[in-house]
Amino acid sequence: MSESLPTDALAFAHQLFDAARAGDTATLLSAIDQGVPADLTDASGNTLLMLAAYNGHARLTEALAQRGADVNRMNDRGQSPLAGAVFKRSSEVIAVLISQGADPDAGTPSARATAEMFGVELPG
């Protein structure tokens, strides 16, 4: 797919994924508000929300969910954003994802199984 994208479009997409990892809320929300899909994925199927959640950015995770990003969308390995947040022990992100409808039983391993494995308590 990257061979068919213009170099500048590919570079822009990489900037957005980097912004998600860094918690650059202003950049990402501006791009989404201008038409970038909220569920844009990288080559491994990680969405912007997945990257924000895994890197502990609760405010950005919530804002992406409120703009239509799917809190239950799995990456290519069957991992959910909630399981990633549990693995990283990010209680703020876990709370945001649960409040936005994340399913603790989705994915492989599920967030519930990950929580049991690492001794993390899920809210609710």
C-alpha positions, 0 to 999 in steps of 0.5 A: 500500500505504501508504494501507491501513496504519495511520499508526502501523504505517507510522511503525514501519516507517520507524523500522525502516528508519532503524534499519537505516541507522543500525546500531541492532542492538538495536532491529532485532533486538528487532523481528524477535525479536517477529515483524517479518519479517526480509526487510521491504522499503521502497518500493524493495524494499530489505530491512533487511539491504540497508540495513544492509549498504550503510551498513557495519554488519557486525554488524547484517548478520550478525545479520539473516542469522542471523535468516533475512534473505536475503543474496541478495534483490535490490531493485527495481533488481536490486541485491544487498546484496553489490554495495552493500557492494562499491560502498561498499568495506566489507570487513567487510560483504563478508566477512560477506555472503560467509560467509553465502552471498551470491552474487557473481554475482547482481544487476545489476550483480553484486558481481563486476562491481562489484568489477572496476569499482572495483578491489575484491578479493572474498574467496574 
